[in-house]
């Protein structure tokens, strides 16, 4: 029986930390499988709504083609803090896996929502207008597995 009451610095994220991380305007890293079965990692903007990840990309992109061929996918969202005086680097991360679905973003709804999450104000509106008319795909990923981890060392 352990007598040390010091909490471990590694733990799952709290119910408040999860949405906080999911709503940050930071890229996720999407893992797909290339035609030879090797992982392909792509930084990508994402939205989390109603238990589903939404991403938008050009229909010609390799990761979109990978998912059309093999829908198995993973997604990692991670934030690392500055190094502490004690030499640690606190972090928070969410890692999910599941089956992705790819379909045309016909009305560019998801592309516009993603742009406005990551580029605020008039600059986002302008960027959405510049992207209009391009052949885009919306990628949806409903996690089958959802893992959270954080490293929170004592200062």
C-alpha contacts under 8 A as a table, 3 or more apart, distances in Angstrom:
res1	aa1	res2	aa2	distance
2	X	5	X	7.88
8	X	11	X	7.00
8	X	153	X	7.89
9	X	150	X	7.84
9	X	151	X	5.30
9	X	152	X	4.66
9	X	153	X	4.65
9	X	154	X	7.11
10	X	149	X	6.90
10	X	150	X	5.57
10	X	151	X	4.42
10	X	152	X	6.22
10	X	153	X	7.74
11	X	149	X	5.65
11	X	150	X	5.47
11	X	151	X	6.63
11	X	152	X	7.91
12	X	147	X	7.87
12	X	148	X	5.19
12	X	149	X	4.47
12	X	150	X	5.99
13	X	16	X	7.89
13	X	17	X	5.71
13	X	18	X	6.19
13	X	92	X	7.44
13	X	148	X	5.61
13	X	149	X	5.75
13	X	150	X	6.07
14	X	17	X	5.10
14	X	18	X	6.45
15	X	18	X	5.68
15	X	19	X	7.43
16	X	19	X	6.04
16	X	20	X	6.47
17	X	20	X	5.05
17	X	21	X	6.18
18	X	21	X	5.34
18	X	22	X	6.21
18	X	94	X	7.83
18	X	148	X	7.79
19	X	22	X	4.87
19	X	23	X	6.05
20	X	23	X	5.52
20	X	24	X	6.68
21	X	24	X	5.49
21	X	77	X	7.78
21	X	79	X	7.98
21	X	92	X	7.81
21	X	93	X	7.92
22	X	47	X	7.75
22	X	48	X	6.45
22	X	77	X	7.65
23	X	47	X	7.51
23	X	48	X	7.26
25	X	45	X	7.85
25	X	117	X	6.46
25	X	118	X	5.30
26	X	45	X	7.05
26	X	77	X	7.90
26	X	118	X	7.70
27	X	43	X	5.88
27	X	44	X	5.24
27	X	45	X	4.82
27	X	46	X	6.88
27	X	77	X	7.12
28	X	43	X	5.65
28	X	44	X	5.39
28	X	45	X	6.13
28	X	46	X	6.64
28	X	75	X	6.51
28	X	76	X	5.54
28	X	77	X	4.66
28	X	78	X	7.39
29	X	41	X	6.18
29	X	42	X	5.42
29	X	43	X	4.41
29	X	44	X	6.02
29	X	75	X	5.51
29	X	76	X	5.14
29	X	77	X	6.58
30	X	40	X	7.93
30	X	41	X	5.49
30	X	42	X	5.09
30	X	43	X	6.19
30	X	44	X	6.64
30	X	73	X	7.08
30	X	74	X	5.81
30	X	75	X	4.58
30	X	76	X	6.71
31	X	39	X	6.18
31	X	40	X	5.51
31	X	41	X	4.58
31	X	42	X	6.54
31	X	73	X	5.48
31	X	74	X	4.82
31	X	75	X	6.04
32	X	39	X	5.61
32	X	40	X	5.18
32	X	41	X	6.60
32	X	63	X	6.24
32	X	66	X	6.21
32	X	67	X	6.53
32	X	71	X	7.87
32	X	72	X	6.70
32	X	73	X	5.08
32	X	74	X	6.87
33	X	36	X	7.65
33	X	37	X	5.18
33	X	38	X	5.40
33	X	39	X	4.65
33	X	40	X	5.81
33	X	66	X	5.99
33	X	67	X	7.58
33	X	70	X	7.03
33	X	72	X	7.43
33	X	73	X	7.56
34	X	37	X	5.20
34	X	38	X	5.43
34	X	39	X	6.19
34	X	40	X	6.16
34	X	63	X	7.79
34	X	66	X	5.63
35	X	38	X	7.49
35	X	66	X	7.02
40	X	63	X	7.30
42	X	63	X	7.28
44	X	55	X	7.09
45	X	55	X	6.14
45	X	56	X	7.49
45	X	114	X	6.76
45	X	118	X	7.71
46	X	53	X	6.41
46	X	54	X	5.54
46	X	55	X	4.81
46	X	56	X	7.71
46	X	114	X	6.63
47	X	53	X	5.59
47	X	54	X	5.06
47	X	55	X	6.61
47	X	114	X	6.57
48	X	51	X	6.62
48	X	52	X	5.69
48	X	53	X	4.67
48	X	54	X	6.40
49	X	52	X	5.44
49	X	53	X	6.55
49	X	54	X	7.62
51	X	142	X	6.57
51	X	143	X	7.76
52	X	140	X	6.60
52	X	141	X	5.72
52	X	142	X	4.64
52	X	143	X	7.06
53	X	139	X	7.95
53	X	140	X	5.59
53	X	141	X	5.03
53	X	142	X	6.33
53	X	143	X	7.99
54	X	110	X	7.35
54	X	138	X	6.77
54	X	139	X	5.69
54	X	140	X	4.75
54	X	141	X	6.63
55	X	110	X	7.35
55	X	111	X	7.80
55	X	114	X	7.48
55	X	138	X	5.71
55	X	139	X	4.98
55	X	140	X	6.51
56	X	105	X	7.77
56	X	110	X	6.44
56	X	111	X	5.49
56	X	114	X	7.46
56	X	136	X	6.76
56	X	137	X	5.66
56	X	138	X	4.55
56	X	139	X	5.98
57	X	61	X	7.03
57	X	64	X	7.29
57	X	111	X	7.81
57	X	136	X	5.60
57	X	137	X	5.42
57	X	138	X	6.64
57	X	139	X	7.77
58	X	61	X	5.53
58	X	64	X	7.62
58	X	134	X	7.60
58	X	135	X	6.09
58	X	136	X	4.50
58	X	137	X	5.89
59	X	64	X	6.21
59	X	65	X	7.55
59	X	104	X	7.61
59	X	135	X	5.98
59	X	136	X	5.17
59	X	137	X	5.18
60	X	64	X	6.95
60	X	65	X	6.98
61	X	64	X	5.37
61	X	65	X	6.44
62	X	65	X	5.03
62	X	66	X	6.02
63	X	66	X	4.86
63	X	67	X	6.25
64	X	67	X	5.23
64	X	68	X	6.26
64	X	102	X	7.14
64	X	137	X	7.62
64	X	139	X	7.82
65	X	68	X	5.05
65	X	69	X	6.31
66	X	69	X	5.27
66	X	70	X	5.95
66	X	71	X	7.48
67	X	70	X	4.89
67	X	71	X	4.45
67	X	72	X	6.95
67	X	73	X	7.48
67	X	100	X	6.66
67	X	101	X	7.31
67	X	102	X	6.98
68	X	71	X	6.20
68	X	101	X	7.53
68	X	102	X	6.36
71	X	99	X	5.01
71	X	100	X	4.96
71	X	101	X	6.58
72	X	97	X	7.56
72	X	98	X	5.96
72	X	99	X	4.68
72	X	100	X	6.34
73	X	97	X	5.67
73	X	98	X	5.64
73	X	99	X	5.83
73	X	100	X	6.20
73	X	141	X	7.89
74	X	95	X	7.24
74	X	96	X	5.54
74	X	97	X	4.17
74	X	98	X	6.49
75	X	95	X	5.74
75	X	96	X	5.27
75	X	97	X	6.32
76	X	93	X	7.03
76	X	94	X	5.71
76	X	95	X	4.48
76	X	96	X	6.54
77	X	93	X	5.53
77	X	94	X	5.21
77	X	95	X	6.54
78	X	91	X	7.19
78	X	92	X	5.72
78	X	93	X	4.16
78	X	94	X	6.43
79	X	91	X	5.54
79	X	92	X	5.38
79	X	93	X	6.38
80	X	89	X	6.63
80	X	90	X	5.96
80	X	91	X	4.25
80	X	92	X	6.61
81	X	89	X	5.88
81	X	90	X	5.35
81	X	91	X	5.89
82	X	89	X	6.04
82	X	90	X	7.41
83	X	86	X	7.87
83	X	87	X	5.80
83	X	88	X	5.47
83	X	89	X	4.62
83	X	90	X	7.37
84	X	87	X	5.23
84	X	88	X	5.30
84	X	89	X	6.31
84	X	90	X	7.93
84	X	155	X	7.10
85	X	88	X	7.51
85	X	155	X	7.52
86	X	155	X	6.71
88	X	153	X	6.94
89	X	151	X	7.87
90	X	150	X	7.31
90	X	151	X	5.07
90	X	152	X	5.27
90	X	153	X	6.69
91	X	150	X	5.39
91	X	151	X	5.24
91	X	152	X	7.05
92	X	148	X	7.59
92	X	149	X	5.90
92	X	150	X	4.22
92	X	151	X	6.60
93	X	148	X	5.72
93	X	149	X	5.41
93	X	150	X	6.22
94	X	146	X	7.12
94	X	147	X	5.71
94	X	148	X	4.53
94	X	149	X	6.63
95	X	146	X	6.05
95	X	147	X	5.22
95	X	148	X	6.40
96	X	143	X	5.69
96	X	144	X	7.29
96	X	145	X	5.38
96	X	146	X	4.57
96	X	147	X	6.20
97	X	143	X	5.45
97	X	144	X	5.93
97	X	145	X	5.39
97	X	146	X	6.98
98	X	141	X	6.48
98	X	142	X	6.26
98	X	143	X	4.87
98	X	144	X	4.85
98	X	145	X	6.73
99	X	141	X	6.13
99	X	142	X	6.95
99	X	143	X	7.53
99	X	144	X	7.79
100	X	139	X	6.44
100	X	140	X	5.46
100	X	141	X	4.49
100	X	142	X	7.13
101	X	139	X	5.64
101	X	140	X	5.25
101	X	141	X	6.59
102	X	137	X	6.38
102	X	138	X	5.82
102	X	139	X	4.68
102	X	140	X	6.63
103	X	137	X	5.47
103	X	138	X	5.58
103	X	139	X	6.77
104	X	135	X	7.57
104	X	136	X	5.98
104	X	137	X	4.31
104	X	138	X	5.97
105	X	108	X	5.00
105	X	109	X	6.75
105	X	110	X	6.75
105	X	111	X	7.46
105	X	135	X	7.76
105	X	136	X	5.40
105	X	137	X	4.86
105	X	138	X	5.19
106	X	109	X	7.74
106	X	136	X	7.44
108	X	111	X	5.22
108	X	112	X	6.09
108	X	132	X	7.16
108	X	136	X	7.22
109	X	112	X	5.33
109	X	113	X	6.25
110	X	113	X	5.00
110	X	114	X	6.03
110	X	138	X	6.60
111	X	114	X	5.20
111	X	115	X	6.11
111	X	128	X	7.50
111	X	136	X	7.71
111	X	138	X	7.64
112	X	115	X	5.16
112	X	116	X	6.18
112	X	128	X	5.52
113	X	116	X	5.25
113	X	117	X	6.29
114	X	117	X	5.11
114	X	118	X	6.43
115	X	118	X	5.34
115	X	119	X	5.64
115	X	124	X	5.98
115	X	127	X	7.19
115	X	128	X	6.35
116	X	119	X	5.15
116	X	120	X	5.52
116	X	121	X	7.59
116	X	124	X	5.17
116	X	125	X	6.99
116	X	128	X	7.75
117	X	120	X	6.55
118	X	124	X	7.72
119	X	123	X	6.41
119	X	124	X	4.55
120	X	123	X	6.31
120	X	124	X	5.06
120	X	125	X	7.90
121	X	124	X	5.53
121	X	125	X	6.69
122	X	125	X	5.00
122	X	126	X	6.12
123	X	126	X	5.12
123	X	127	X	6.13
124	X	127	X	5.01
124	X	128	X	6.12
125	X	128	X	5.16
125	X	129	X	6.30
126	X	129	X	5.09
126	X	130	X	6.26
127	X	130	X	5.01
127	X	131	X	6.30
128	X	131	X	5.15
128	X	132	X	6.31
129	X	132	X	5.21
131	X	134	X	6.11
143	X	146	X	6.14
